[in-house]
């Protein structure tokens, strides 16, 4: 492997070479070793983003690194469920600059980057779905406890994906939480809204299903968002939680 790397990249090649692939091992010691090793690699990439970006192309290596890091996406933001040995690169309430740098560095290889960000986006949606279910079950506690924790996890991952992309390509639009907040509102509203509701235009339904933000024409996005907000108005703590989501997202996005 090292033959495809320059002398400057030899240290990186050596760091990357010994990563075990047993993150989800049922053997606790093996899982801890895997997590610690993945953490060492993530730390190196995060702290050497600029030099890593200049290394020769090596798609197989970067795709392998992506596969290694994906199991630890939750651990990166404070959710170590089902993994061990991987400590967050940053405090979860911080601007998470090292973790954002890691996401930016993975743009080195498009396929590796797509795999990592798709996995992160999927995990963020899962956290959002958990929040939505809790919020609908008990709207009075939507902005606290486990519901709030799930929402904060979703906000961190969504912001890390968007902020990392902007760091990798500063010509991209500066990340803001608006679209992500609309997605969270949709996840809540979709659990209870039905066609014929006076607060939501019928064209935002397909059959009995509320359309997601990605299915809404850009020209109608503002109306869609406002109607999600109006629908949720009777439950102010849900709206407060969604605003908190935006605040958490912004902490990371504005720290780039």
C-alpha positions in Angstrom: 0.0 0.0 0.0 2.7 2.5 0.9 4.1 2.4 -2.6 1.3 4.6 -3.8 2.0 7.3 -1.2 4.6 10.0 -1.3 7.2 10.3 1.4 5.2 13.0 3.1 2.3 10.5 3.3 4.2 7.6 4.7 3.3 8.4 8.3 -0.4 8.4 7.3 0.0 5.1 5.5 1.5 3.6 8.6 -1.3 4.9 10.8 -4.0 3.7 8.4 -2.4 0.2 7.8 -3.3 -1.5 11.1 -7.0 -0.8 11.6 -8.9 -3.9 12.8 -12.3 -4.4 11.3 -14.2 -5.8 14.3 -16.0 -2.8 15.7 -19.1 -4.8 16.4 -17.3 -7.8 17.8 -19.0 -9.5 20.7 -15.6 -9.9 22.3 -15.3 -6.9 24.5 -11.5 -6.6 24.3 -11.6 -6.9 20.5 -14.3 -4.3 20.3 -12.3 -1.9 22.5 -9.1 -2.4 20.5 -11.1 -1.7 17.3 -12.6 1.4 18.7 -9.3 2.7 20.0 -7.6 2.0 16.7 -10.4 3.7 14.7 -10.1 6.7 17.1 -6.4 7.0 16.4 -7.1 7.1 12.6 -9.9 9.6 13.0 -7.7 11.8 15.2 -4.9 11.7 12.6 -7.2 12.6 9.7 -8.9 15.4 11.7 -5.6 16.9 12.9 -3.9 16.6 9.5 -6.7 17.5 7.1 -4.7 19.8 4.9 -1.8 17.4 4.4 -4.1 14.5 4.0 -6.0 16.3 1.2 -2.7 16.6 -0.7 -1.9 12.9 -0.6 -2.0 10.8 -3.8 -5.4 9.2 -4.7 -6.0 5.8 -3.2 -9.7 5.0 -3.5 -9.4 1.5 -2.0 -7.8 2.9 1.1 -10.2 5.8 1.6 -13.2 3.5 1.1 -11.7 1.1 3.7 -11.3 4.0 6.1 -14.9 5.0 5.5 -16.1 1.5 6.4 -14.0 1.6 9.5 -15.4 4.9 10.7 -19.1 4.3 9.9 -19.8 2.2 13.0 -18.5 5.1 15.2 -20.7 7.9 13.8 -22.8 7.8 17.0 -19.8 7.6 19.3 -18.4 10.7 17.5 -21.4 12.7 18.9 -21.8 11.1 22.3 -23.8 8.0 21.5 -21.6 4.9 22.0 -24.4 2.4 21.8 -23.2 -1.0 20.5 -19.5 0.1 20.2 -16.6 0.6 22.6 -13.2 2.2 22.7 -14.0 5.3 20.6 -14.0 8.5 22.5 -15.5 11.6 20.9 -12.9 13.9 19.1 -14.7 16.9 20.6 -17.0 17.7 23.5 -20.6 17.1 22.2 -21.6 20.7 23.2 -18.6 22.3 21.5 -18.2 23.5 18.0 -16.8 20.1 17.2 -14.1 21.4 14.9 -12.0 18.3 14.8 -15.0 16.1 13.9 -16.0 18.6 11.2 -12.4 18.5 9.9 -12.7 14.7 9.8 -15.8 14.9 7.7 -14.2 17.4 5.4 -11.1 15.3 4.9 -13.2 12.3 3.8 -14.1 14.3 0.7 -10.7 13.2 -0.6 -12.5 10.3 -2.2 -16.1 10.7 -3.6 -17.2 7.2 -3.0 -15.8 7.0 0.5 -17.3 10.4 1.3 -20.7 9.4 -0.1 -20.7 6.2 2.0 -19.8 8.1 5.2 -22.2 10.9 4.7 -25.1 8.7 3.6 -24.6 6.6 6.8 -24.5 9.8 8.9 -27.6 11.1 7.2 -29.4 7.8 7.8 -28.4 7.8 11.4 -29.6 11.4 11.8 -33.0 10.5 10.3 -33.2 7.6 12.8 -32.5 10.0 15.7 -35.1 12.3 14.3 -37.7 9.5 14.0 -37.1 8.6 17.7 -37.6 12.2 18.7 -40.8 12.4 16.6 -42.3 9.3 18.2 -41.5 10.6 21.7 -42.8 14.1 20.8 -46.1 12.7 19.5 -46.5 10.4 22.5 -45.9 13.2 25.0 -45.7 16.7 23.5 -45.3 18.3 27.0 -41.8 16.7 27.3 -40.6 17.1 23.7 -38.0 19.7 24.7 -36.3 17.7 27.5 -35.1 14.3 28.6 -34.5 11.5 26.1 -36.5 13.2 23.3 -34.3 16.3 23.5 -31.2 14.1 23.5 -32.2 12.2 20.4 -32.9 15.6 18.7 -29.5 17.0 19.7 -27.8 13.9 18.3 -29.6 14.4 15.0 -28.7 18.1 14.9 -25.0 17.3 15.5 -24.8 14.7 12.7 -26.7 16.8 10.2 -24.5 19.8 10.9 -21.3 17.8 10.7 -22.3 16.5 7.3 -23.1 20.0 6.0 -20.2 21.8 7.7 -17.7 19.2 6.5 -18.9 19.6 3.0 -18.5 23.4 3.2 -15.0 23.0 4.7 -14.0 20.8 1.9 -15.5 23.1 -0.7 -15.9 26.7 0.5 -17.7 27.6 -2.7 -20.7 25.6 -1.4 -23.5 27.5 0.2 -22.8 28.3 3.9 -24.7 25.7 6.0 -27.8 26.8 7.9 -30.3 24.7 9.9 -33.4 25.8 8.0 -33.8 22.7 5.8 -32.9 20.3 8.5 -35.5 21.9 10.9 -38.1 21.5 8.2 -37.2 17.8 7.9 -37.6 17.4 11.7 -41.0 19.1 11.6 -42.0 16.8 8.8 -41.0 13.8 10.8 -43.3 14.8 13.6 -46.2 16.0 11.5 -46.2 13.0 9.2 -47.1 10.8 12.1 -50.5 12.4 12.6 -51.4 14.7 9.7 -54.1 13.4 7.3 -55.4 14.7 4.0 -58.1 17.3 4.5 -56.4 18.9 7.5 -57.2 22.7 7.3 -53.6 23.7 8.1 -51.9 21.7 5.3 -52.5 22.2 1.6 -53.8 19.1 -0.1 -51.1 19.2 -2.8 -48.6 18.3 -0.1 -50.1 14.8 0.2 -49.8 11.9 -2.1 -52.7 9.7 -1.3 -52.7 9.6 2.5 -49.0 10.2 2.8 -47.5 13.6 3.7 -44.8 14.4 1.2 -41.3 14.9 2.6 -39.3 18.2 2.1 -37.2 16.5 -0.6 -40.4 15.9 -2.6 -41.5 19.6 -2.5 -40.7 21.9 -5.4 -38.3 24.6 -4.3 -40.8 27.3 -5.1 -43.2 25.9 -2.6 -40.7 25.2 0.1 -41.5 28.3 2.2 -45.2 27.6 2.2 -44.6 23.9 3.1 -42.4 24.9 6.0 -44.8 27.5 7.3 -47.7 25.0 7.2 -45.6 22.5 9.2 -45.1 25.2 11.8 -48.8 26.2 11.9 -49.8 22.5 12.3 -47.5 22.2 15.3 -48.6 25.5 16.9 -50.8 23.7 19.5 -47.7 22.0 20.9 -45.3 24.8 21.7 -42.8 22.5 23.4 -42.3 20.6 20.1 -41.6 23.9 18.3 -39.2 24.8 21.1 -37.4 21.5 20.6 -37.1 22.2 16.9 -35.7 25.6 17.6 -33.2 24.0 20.0 -32.3 21.6 17.1 -31.4 24.7 15.1 -29.3 26.2 17.9 -27.3 22.9 18.2 -26.8 22.8 14.5 -25.6 26.4 14.4 -23.0 25.8 17.2 -21.1 23.5 14.8 -21.8 25.3 11.5 -20.7 28.7 12.9 -17.5 27.2 14.3 -15.9 26.3 11.0 
